[in-house]
Amino acid sequence: EARPATLKVYRVRGDLTIVIEQRDQFCSLFFHEKRLRNTTYDIEPASKGRGSVEATYSFKGGDQVAYINVSSGTIQSSFDKEKKMWKLKVDGLITNLTDRTLTYYKAKAEFWVK
């Protein structure tokens, strides 16, 4: 929060993709639609259907890169007519399994897309 971030919006095979980069951390949202709608999307790993989104958190540590899927959650998408921008609010859960330990992390973000 309160740190500068780079927001990239582009298409992968015709579907909308949004990537937020902050230092060596990345949050990628893979929509299965061509454009945003005023709705609540479900975050589901390996999803293919409309109304669901794949979300990935990744980070760099030296020469290595780690990719972690956001296991569940929602993305609220709404269009602000005054600002003429989309507001996306992400509320997800990251599950991390290492050896014998299962850890959950909250993933929250709020950003605007023109």
C-alpha positions as CSV (number, residue, x, y, z in Angstrom):
1,E,0.0,0.0,0.0
2,A,1.2,3.5,-0.8
3,R,4.0,2.2,-3.0
4,P,4.2,3.0,-6.7
5,A,3.1,0.1,-9.0
6,T,3.0,-0.5,-12.7
7,L,-0.3,-1.7,-14.2
8,K,-0.3,-3.4,-17.6
9,V,-3.4,-4.4,-19.5
10,Y,-3.2,-6.6,-22.5
11,R,-4.8,-9.6,-24.3
12,V,-3.7,-13.2,-24.3
13,R,-5.4,-15.2,-27.1
14,G,-8.1,-12.5,-27.2
15,D,-8.8,-12.6,-23.4
16,L,-8.2,-9.8,-21.1
17,T,-5.1,-10.0,-18.8
18,I,-4.1,-7.5,-16.1
19,V,-0.7,-7.5,-14.5
20,I,0.3,-5.3,-11.5
21,E,4.0,-5.0,-10.8
22,Q,5.4,-3.6,-7.5
23,R,9.1,-3.9,-7.1
24,D,9.9,-7.6,-7.5
25,Q,6.3,-8.7,-6.9
26,F,3.6,-9.4,-9.5
27,C,-0.1,-10.1,-9.4
28,S,-1.6,-11.4,-12.7
29,L,-5.3,-11.7,-13.4
30,F,-6.4,-13.8,-16.3
31,F,-10.0,-13.1,-17.3
32,H,-11.8,-15.5,-19.7
33,E,-13.6,-12.6,-21.5
34,K,-12.7,-9.9,-23.9
35,R,-13.8,-7.0,-21.7
36,L,-14.8,-6.2,-18.1
37,R,-18.4,-6.3,-16.8
38,N,-20.1,-4.9,-13.8
39,T,-20.1,-8.1,-11.8
40,T,-18.4,-10.2,-9.2
41,Y,-15.9,-12.8,-10.6
42,D,-14.9,-15.9,-8.8
43,I,-11.2,-16.7,-8.5
44,E,-10.6,-20.4,-9.4
45,P,-7.3,-22.1,-10.4
46,A,-7.4,-23.6,-13.8
47,S,-10.8,-22.1,-14.6
48,K,-12.0,-21.8,-18.2
49,G,-15.6,-20.5,-17.8
50,R,-17.0,-17.1,-18.2
51,G,-17.4,-15.4,-14.8
52,S,-14.3,-16.9,-13.3
53,V,-10.8,-15.6,-13.2
54,E,-7.4,-17.2,-12.7
55,A,-5.1,-15.2,-10.4
56,T,-1.4,-15.7,-9.8
57,Y,1.0,-14.1,-7.3
58,S,4.7,-14.2,-8.3
59,F,7.9,-12.8,-6.9
60,K,11.6,-12.7,-7.6
61,G,14.3,-13.6,-5.1
62,G,17.8,-13.2,-6.6
63,D,17.9,-15.4,-9.7
64,Q,14.8,-17.4,-8.8
65,V,11.1,-16.7,-9.5
66,A,8.2,-18.2,-7.6
67,Y,4.6,-18.6,-8.9
68,I,1.7,-19.1,-6.5
69,N,-1.9,-19.5,-7.6
70,V,-4.5,-17.6,-5.6
71,S,-6.7,-20.6,-4.5
72,S,-10.0,-18.9,-3.9
73,G,-11.7,-15.5,-3.6
74,T,-13.6,-12.9,-5.6
75,I,-13.0,-9.9,-7.8
76,Q,-15.6,-7.1,-7.7
77,S,-15.7,-5.1,-10.9
78,S,-17.6,-1.9,-11.3
79,F,-17.5,1.0,-13.8
80,D,-17.4,4.6,-12.3
81,K,-19.2,6.9,-14.8
82,E,-17.8,10.1,-13.3
83,K,-14.1,9.0,-13.6
84,K,-14.8,6.9,-16.7
85,M,-12.7,4.1,-15.1
86,W,-13.1,0.5,-13.9
87,K,-12.6,-0.2,-10.2
88,L,-11.4,-3.7,-9.4
89,K,-11.4,-5.0,-5.8
90,V,-9.6,-8.3,-5.2
91,D,-10.2,-10.4,-2.1
92,G,-8.5,-13.8,-2.3
93,L,-6.7,-16.5,-0.3
94,I,-3.3,-17.9,-1.1
95,T,-2.6,-21.5,0.1
96,N,1.0,-22.5,0.6
97,L,2.0,-26.1,1.4
98,T,5.6,-26.7,2.5
99,D,6.7,-30.0,4.0
100,R,4.2,-30.5,6.8
101,T,2.9,-27.0,7.1
102,L,-0.2,-25.5,5.5
103,T,-0.3,-21.7,5.6
104,Y,-3.0,-19.3,4.3
105,Y,-2.4,-15.7,3.3
106,K,-4.9,-13.1,2.5
107,A,-4.6,-11.4,-0.9
108,K,-6.3,-8.0,-1.1
109,A,-6.0,-5.2,-3.7
110,E,-8.0,-2.3,-5.0
111,F,-7.0,-0.6,-8.2
112,W,-8.4,1.4,-11.1
113,V,-8.2,0.6,-14.9
114,K,-9.0,3.0,-17.7
